[in-house]
């Protein structure tokens, strides 16, 4: 039986059991936290574990998609995936530092059904813990030196990582600036934002893994492009689910319209709406707590402008671009490419 986070029980190393890869990444992160934790700082590390869902049976852990993508990329090009675990841990820690800060900046009070860290511990401690996660992510990456990777490769990876983090900040800047304006941003502007905010981290993690595994620059470039296209497809699919998704499938109610989130379907509809429909969208976004009837009016505008079909087409387009990049790569372990394709099929439903 295959689960969302894994492959059939008992799969051997060649088959790349995804649960094993996830467990190895989580173990590396927990070991790193334990190494640095002291009695006087124990509460800060407890905050990190709380945010990441460690030690809480009721917590819904993330899919760990980003480290999985990196480990599978490395596995496609090299047989010793354990050596890449510090890089995978760095990517997951970096992703979580950005989530803590995003929750503060967006004033989100829940994440995966639990209070966000800033709600639970206060703004000051949450900001500091997010900063600590960022720093620990860099310490994790430096462990690659201990596993025999050359200084040149580790420095190159750190350069990719730092550039990626800057892109994340740029994307968040664009997102915050757009949310503070009454007018809708353009679809083109939105793609610039998600390229930095979502695609950059996936692309950077995949590129780093490929670079650690091979010196073939053409292959590294193909995996970088794969990660970028996958990141766009992933965010667009998330936009789709945020309006038309099934709560049973996603674990949360589709509420992006009620929450005034200016996602791709809304921006596409706004660009193509007639005056009356545009006024309907403006009223929806001007209403602090819109009721079901007002949200339904907005959904009708999206239906009339073909926003759902457009969004599905875009998600499918970028998913296919991602698949094209990795198919045909001369892989040491072709099973890793199969696993990458399976992840894309699971997380992108368009």
C-alpha positions in Angstrom: 0.0 0.0 0.0 1.3 3.4 -0.9 0.7 6.5 1.3 0.9 10.2 0.3 4.2 10.5 2.1 5.7 7.2 1.2 6.1 4.2 -1.0 5.1 0.6 -0.3 6.2 -0.8 3.0 9.4 -2.8 2.8 10.7 -1.0 -0.4 14.4 -1.5 -0.6 17.0 1.3 -1.0 16.9 1.2 -4.8 13.1 1.8 -4.6 13.7 4.9 -2.5 11.2 4.6 0.3 10.0 8.2 0.8 9.1 7.7 4.4 12.7 6.7 5.0 14.0 9.9 3.3 11.6 12.0 5.4 12.6 10.2 8.6 16.3 10.7 7.9 15.8 14.4 7.3 13.7 14.8 10.5 16.3 12.9 12.5 19.1 15.1 11.3 17.1 18.2 12.2 16.3 16.9 15.7 19.9 15.9 16.3 21.0 19.4 15.3 18.5 21.0 17.7 19.6 18.8 20.5 23.3 19.5 19.9 22.8 23.3 20.3 20.1 23.3 23.0 21.1 24.2 26.5 19.0 24.4 29.7 18.8 28.2 29.5 17.7 28.1 25.8 15.5 25.0 26.0 12.3 27.0 25.5 13.5 28.5 22.2 14.3 25.0 20.8 10.9 23.8 22.2 9.3 26.6 20.1 11.1 25.3 17.0 9.9 21.8 17.6 6.4 23.1 18.2 6.3 25.0 15.0 7.6 22.0 13.0 5.2 19.6 14.7 7.8 17.4 16.5 6.7 15.6 19.6 3.0 16.5 19.2 0.9 13.4 18.2 -2.0 15.8 17.2 0.2 17.9 14.9 -0.3 17.6 11.1 3.3 17.5 9.8 4.0 19.0 6.5 4.7 16.8 3.5 8.4 17.6 3.6 8.2 18.1 -0.1 11.2 20.3 -0.5 13.8 18.0 1.2 12.2 15.1 -0.6 12.7 16.8 -4.0 16.4 17.5 -3.1 17.1 13.9 -1.9 15.4 12.4 -4.9 17.4 14.7 -7.2 20.6 13.7 -5.6 19.6 10.0 -5.7 18.9 10.2 -9.4 22.5 11.2 -10.0 24.4 9.4 -7.2 23.8 6.2 -5.2 24.7 7.5 -1.7 21.7 9.7 -0.8 22.6 9.8 2.9 25.4 12.2 2.2 22.9 14.8 1.0 20.8 14.8 4.2 22.4 17.9 5.7 21.4 19.8 2.5 17.9 18.5 2.7 17.7 19.5 6.4 18.9 23.0 5.5 16.2 23.4 2.9 13.4 22.3 5.3 14.7 24.5 8.1 15.0 27.5 5.8 11.4 26.8 4.5 10.2 26.8 8.1 11.9 30.1 9.0 10.1 31.7 6.2 6.8 30.2 7.4 7.2 31.7 10.9 7.8 35.1 9.5 5.0 34.8 6.9 2.6 34.0 9.7 3.6 37.2 11.5 3.5 39.4 8.4 0.2 38.0 7.2 -1.2 37.9 10.8 -2.3 34.3 10.3 -3.4 32.8 13.6 -3.5 29.1 12.7 -1.2 26.8 10.7 -2.2 23.2 10.1 -5.0 23.5 12.7 -2.8 24.8 15.6 -2.1 28.3 16.9 0.8 29.9 15.0 4.0 30.5 16.9 3.5 34.3 17.2 0.0 33.8 18.7 1.3 31.2 21.1 4.6 32.9 22.2 4.3 36.5 21.2 5.7 38.5 18.3 9.2 39.1 19.8 9.9 35.4 20.5 8.5 34.3 17.2 10.7 36.7 15.3 13.7 35.6 17.2 12.9 31.9 16.8 12.4 32.4 13.0 15.8 34.1 12.9 17.3 31.1 14.8 15.8 28.7 12.3 17.4 30.6 9.5 20.8 30.4 11.2 20.5 26.7 12.0 19.6 26.0 8.4 23.0 27.4 7.4 24.8 25.4 10.1 23.1 22.3 8.7 24.4 23.0 5.3 27.9 23.3 6.5 27.8 19.7 7.8 28.2 18.7 4.1 32.0 19.5 4.6 32.2 16.8 7.3 30.8 14.2 4.8 33.5 14.8 2.3 32.1 17.4 -0.1 34.7 19.8 -1.3 34.9 23.4 0.0 34.1 24.6 -3.5 30.9 22.6 -3.7 29.8 23.7 -0.2 30.5 27.4 -0.9 28.6 27.1 -4.2 25.7 25.6 -2.4 25.7 28.4 0.3 25.8 31.0 -2.5 22.7 29.4 -4.1 21.0 29.2 -0.7 21.7 32.9 0.2 20.5 34.0 -3.3 17.4 31.9 -2.8 16.7 33.5 0.6 17.0 37.0 -0.9 14.5 36.0 -3.6 12.1 34.8 -0.8 12.3 38.2 0.8 11.8 40.0 -2.5 8.7 37.8 -3.2 7.3 38.5 0.3 7.9 42.3 -0.3 6.0 42.2 -3.5 3.2 40.2 -1.9 2.8 42.5 1.1 3.0 45.6 -1.1 0.3 44.2 -3.4 -2.0 43.3 -0.4 -1.8 46.8 1.0 -3.2 48.3 -2.2 -6.8 48.3 -3.1 -6.2 47.8 -6.8 -5.4 44.3 -8.1 -2.0 43.6 -9.4 -1.6 42.2 -12.9 -1.3 38.5 -13.7 2.3 39.2 -15.0 3.1 40.9 -11.7 1.8 37.9 -9.8 4.0 35.5 -11.7 7.0 37.6 -10.7 5.9 37.4 -7.1 5.4 33.6 -6.9 8.6 33.0 -8.9 10.5 34.5 -6.0 8.3 33.5 -3.1 7.6 29.9 -4.0 9.5 28.7 -7.1 12.9 30.0 -5.9 13.2 27.8 -2.8 12.2 24.7 -4.7 14.5 25.5 -7.6 17.4 26.4 -5.3 17.0 23.2 -3.3 16.9 21.0 -6.4 19.8 22.8 -8.1 21.9 22.4 -4.9 21.2 18.7 -4.8 22.1 18.2 -8.4 25.3 20.3 -8.0 26.4 18.2 -5.1 25.8 15.0 -7.1 27.4 15.9 -10.4 29.7 18.3 -12.2 27.6 18.1 -15.4 26.4 21.7 -15.8 23.8 20.8 -18.4 22.2 18.4 -15.9 22.4 20.9 -13.1 20.6 23.5 -15.3 17.9 21.0 -16.2 17.1 20.2 -12.6 17.2 24.0 -11.7 14.6 24.6 -14.4 12.6 21.6 -13.3 12.4 23.0 -9.8 11.4 26.4 -11.0 8.6 25.1 -13.2 7.4 22.7 -10.4 7.4 25.6 -7.9 5.1 27.7 -10.2 2.8 24.7 -10.8 2.7 24.0 -7.0 1.7 27.6 -6.2 -0.9 27.8 -9.0 -2.4 24.5 -7.9 -2.6 25.8 -4.3 -4.4 28.9 -5.7 -6.9 26.5 -7.4 -7.5 24.5 -4.2 -7.9 27.7 -2.2 -11.1 28.5 -4.0 -12.4 25.2 -5.5 -10.6 22.6 -3.4 -12.4 19.9 -1.4 -12.0 20.3 2.4 -11.9 16.5 2.7 -8.9 16.4 0.4 -7.0 19.4 1.6 -7.8 19.5 5.3 -9.0 23.1 5.2 -12.0 24.9 3.8 -11.5 26.7 0.5 -11.7 30.3 1.9 -9.3 32.4 -0.3 -12.1 34.6 -1.6 -13.6 35.2 1.9 -10.1 36.1 3.1 -9.5 38.5 0.3 -6.5 36.7 -1.1 -5.5 38.0 -4.5 -4.5 34.8 -6.1 -4.2 33.9 -9.7 -7.9 33.1 -10.4 -9.0 36.4 -8.9 -6.4 38.5 -10.8 -7.2 36.8 -14.1 -10.9 37.4 -13.5 -10.3 41.1 -12.6 -8.3 41.6 -15.9 -11.1 40.2 -18.0 -14.2 41.2 -16.1 -16.7 43.7 -17.5 -17.5 46.8 -15.5 -20.4 45.2 -13.6 -18.4 42.1 -12.7 -15.4 44.2 -11.7 -17.6 46.2 -9.4 -18.8 42.9 -7.8 -15.2 41.9 -7.1 -14.4 45.3 -5.7 -17.4 45.0 -3.3 -16.3 41.6 -2.2 -12.8 42.7 -1.4 -14.1 45.9 0.3 -16.3 43.9 2.7 -14.4 43.1 5.9 -16.2 39.8 6.6 -18.1 38.8 3.5 -21.1 36.5 4.0 -21.7 33.4 1.9 -23.9 35.3 -0.6 -21.2 37.8 -1.3 -18.6 35.1 -1.8 -21.0 33.3 -4.1 -21.3 36.5 -6.2 -17.5 36.5 -6.5 -17.4 32.9 -7.5 -20.0 33.7 -10.2 -17.6 36.3 -11.6 -14.8 33.8 -11.7 -17.0 31.3 -13.5 -18.1 33.9 -16.1 -14.5 34.9 -16.9 -13.2 31.3 -17.1 -10.8 31.8 -14.2 -10.9 28.2 -13.0 -10.1 26.7 -16.4 -7.3 29.2 -16.9 -5.8 28.4 -13.5 -6.0 24.6 -14.2 -4.3 25.1 -17.6 -1.5 27.1 -16.1 -0.9 24.5 -13.3 -0.9 21.7 -15.9 1.4 23.7 -18.3 4.1 24.2 -15.7 3.8 20.7 -14.4 4.4 19.4 -17.9 7.4 21.7 -18.3 8.8 20.3 -15.1 8.3 16.7 -16.3 9.9 17.5 -19.6 13.1 18.8 -18.0 13.8 15.6 -16.0 12.7 13.0 -18.4 15.7 11.8 -20.3 18.2 12.9 -17.8 21.0 10.2 -17.6 20.1 8.9 -14.2 22.2 6.6 -12.0 18.9 5.5 -10.4 15.9 5.9 -12.7 13.6 5.0 -9.8 14.4 8.5 -8.4 12.9 10.1 -11.5 9.8 8.0 -11.2 9.4 9.1 -7.6 9.8 12.7 -8.6 7.0 12.2 -11.2 4.8 10.6 -8.6 5.2 13.5 -6.2 4.2 15.9 -9.0 1.1 13.8 -9.7 0.1 13.8 -6.0 0.6 17.5 -5.1 -0.6 19.0 -8.4 -4.1 17.9 -9.1 -4.9 20.2 -12.0 
